[in-house]
Amino acid sequence: MTEQQKLTSAEIASIWTAYMNDTMSKCVLGYFLKDVEDAEIRSIIKQAYDLASTHIEKLTSIFQEEQIPLPTGFTSEDVDMNAPRLYMDWIHA
């Protein structure tokens, strides 16, 4: 049986960056989901939110398998869910 190769520094940097991006996306998209009214827009934002969540789970597994400390990432503490609305849904004429 052959020993599994360790990740290179470039690969570690890539998964670290992906983890940071996905945790930030999840925070931003969660904020958007709070106020979105249009059903079509909501479904797209929800799909993106779910995709970011899935990526975070997969990336977390990679970090654990490789015994690399998990980055702190962005959390709900980084978002003020009570902040005023930042955008308006598109109004169909």
C-alpha atoms as a printed R data frame, in Angstrom:
   type eleno elety resid chain resno       x      y       z
1  ATOM     1    CA   MET     A     1   0.000  0.000   0.000
2  ATOM     2    CA   THR     A     2   1.329  3.413  -0.942
3  ATOM     3    CA   GLU     A     3   1.318  6.380   1.386
4  ATOM     4    CA   GLN     A     4  -0.974  9.279   0.442
5  ATOM     5    CA   GLN     A     5   0.770 12.425  -0.764
6  ATOM     6    CA   LYS     A     6   0.545 15.491   1.454
7  ATOM     7    CA   LEU     A     7  -1.026 18.637   0.046
8  ATOM     8    CA   THR     A     8   1.365 21.206  -1.364
9  ATOM     9    CA   SER     A     9   1.474 24.739   0.028
10 ATOM    10    CA   ALA     A    10  -0.330 25.980  -3.111
11 ATOM    11    CA   GLU     A    11  -3.122 23.424  -2.597
12 ATOM    12    CA   ILE     A    12  -3.464 24.368   1.073
13 ATOM    13    CA   ALA     A    13  -3.622 28.057   0.102
14 ATOM    14    CA   SER     A    14  -6.308 27.242  -2.454
15 ATOM    15    CA   ILE     A    15  -8.558 25.369  -0.017
16 ATOM    16    CA   TRP     A    16  -7.950 28.027   2.646
17 ATOM    17    CA   THR     A    17  -9.025 30.752   0.205
18 ATOM    18    CA   ALA     A    18 -12.072 28.740  -0.892
19 ATOM    19    CA   TYR     A    19 -13.061 28.243   2.758
20 ATOM    20    CA   MET     A    20 -12.786 31.970   3.496
21 ATOM    21    CA   ASN     A    21 -14.760 32.866   0.357
22 ATOM    22    CA   ASP     A    22 -17.528 30.370   1.092
23 ATOM    23    CA   THR     A    23 -17.904 31.384   4.743
24 ATOM    24    CA   MET     A    24 -18.149 35.027   3.663
25 ATOM    25    CA   SER     A    25 -20.649 34.148   0.919
26 ATOM    26    CA   LYS     A    26 -22.785 32.233   3.392
27 ATOM    27    CA   CYS     A    27 -22.910 35.281   5.695
28 ATOM    28    CA   VAL     A    28 -23.788 37.710   2.900
29 ATOM    29    CA   LEU     A    29 -26.357 35.414   1.303
30 ATOM    30    CA   GLY     A    30 -27.933 34.699   4.693
31 ATOM    31    CA   TYR     A    31 -28.386 38.436   5.158
32 ATOM    32    CA   PHE     A    32 -29.962 38.739   1.703
33 ATOM    33    CA   LEU     A    33 -32.348 35.846   2.412
34 ATOM    34    CA   LYS     A    34 -33.670 37.731   5.428
35 ATOM    35    CA   ASP     A    35 -35.337 40.441   3.305
36 ATOM    36    CA   VAL     A    36 -35.741 39.099  -0.233
37 ATOM    37    CA   GLU     A    37 -39.358 39.105  -1.391
38 ATOM    38    CA   ASP     A    38 -39.240 37.972  -5.027
39 ATOM    39    CA   ALA     A    39 -39.630 34.167  -5.226
40 ATOM    40    CA   GLU     A    40 -37.293 33.811  -8.224
41 ATOM    41    CA   ILE     A    41 -34.563 35.856  -6.597
42 ATOM    42    CA   ARG     A    42 -35.045 33.970  -3.311
43 ATOM    43    CA   SER     A    43 -34.594 30.596  -5.013
44 ATOM    44    CA   ILE     A    44 -31.336 31.710  -6.641
45 ATOM    45    CA   ILE     A    45 -29.958 33.164  -3.410
46 ATOM    46    CA   LYS     A    46 -31.027 30.033  -1.501
47 ATOM    47    CA   GLN     A    47 -29.322 27.805  -4.071
48 ATOM    48    CA   ALA     A    48 -26.099 29.826  -3.739
49 ATOM    49    CA   TYR     A    49 -26.390 29.718   0.075
50 ATOM    50    CA   ASP     A    50 -26.835 25.932   0.012
51 ATOM    51    CA   LEU     A    51 -23.905 25.528  -2.376
52 ATOM    52    CA   ALA     A    52 -21.628 27.580  -0.105
53 ATOM    53    CA   SER     A    53 -22.760 25.465   2.864
54 ATOM    54    CA   THR     A    54 -21.951 22.250   0.989
55 ATOM    55    CA   HIS     A    55 -18.534 23.603   0.001
56 ATOM    56    CA   ILE     A    56 -17.786 24.509   3.620
57 ATOM    57    CA   GLU     A    57 -18.621 20.950   4.731
58 ATOM    58    CA   LYS     A    58 -16.388 19.418   2.038
59 ATOM    59    CA   LEU     A    59 -13.527 21.810   2.733
60 ATOM    60    CA   THR     A    60 -13.821 21.164   6.472
61 ATOM    61    CA   SER     A    61 -13.467 17.433   5.757
62 ATOM    62    CA   ILE     A    62 -10.326 18.057   3.722
63 ATOM    63    CA   PHE     A    63  -8.773 20.127   6.505
64 ATOM    64    CA   GLN     A    64  -9.592 17.415   9.046
65 ATOM    65    CA   GLU     A    65  -8.298 14.566   6.853
66 ATOM    66    CA   GLU     A    66  -5.056 16.442   6.265
67 ATOM    67    CA   GLN     A    67  -4.805 17.401   9.949
68 ATOM    68    CA   ILE     A    68  -4.597 21.081   9.046
69 ATOM    69    CA   PRO     A    69  -6.109 23.598  11.497
70 ATOM    70    CA   LEU     A    70  -9.466 24.897  10.311
71 ATOM    71    CA   PRO     A    71  -9.404 28.618   9.415
72 ATOM    72    CA   THR     A    72 -11.617 30.837  11.562
73 ATOM    73    CA   GLY     A    73 -13.572 32.014   8.537
74 ATOM    74    CA   PHE     A    74 -16.544 34.363   8.693
75 ATOM    75    CA   THR     A    75 -19.372 33.653  11.120
76 ATOM    76    CA   SER     A    76 -22.756 35.062  12.106
77 ATOM    77    CA   GLU     A    77 -20.857 37.342  14.485
78 ATOM    78    CA   ASP     A    78 -19.514 39.179  11.423
79 ATOM    79    CA   VAL     A    79 -22.976 40.148  10.136
80 ATOM    80    CA   ASP     A    80 -25.500 42.528  11.663
81 ATOM    81    CA   MET     A    81 -28.746 40.825  10.686
82 ATOM    82    CA   ASN     A    82 -30.649 43.870  12.013
83 ATOM    83    CA   ALA     A    83 -28.898 46.293   9.655
84 ATOM    84    CA   PRO     A    84 -31.175 48.185   7.265
85 ATOM    85    CA   ARG     A    85 -31.917 46.615   3.926
86 ATOM    86    CA   LEU     A    86 -29.147 47.116   1.372
87 ATOM    87    CA   TYR     A    87 -31.119 46.555  -1.809
88 ATOM    88    CA   MET     A    88 -34.617 46.333  -3.246
89 ATOM    89    CA   ASP     A    89 -36.007 43.394  -5.205
90 ATOM    90    CA   TRP     A    90 -36.484 44.025  -8.898
91 ATOM    91    CA   ILE     A    91 -40.002 45.243  -9.489
92 ATOM    92    CA   HIS     A    92 -41.553 43.740 -12.620
93 ATOM    93    CA   ALA     A    93 -43.463 46.300 -14.640
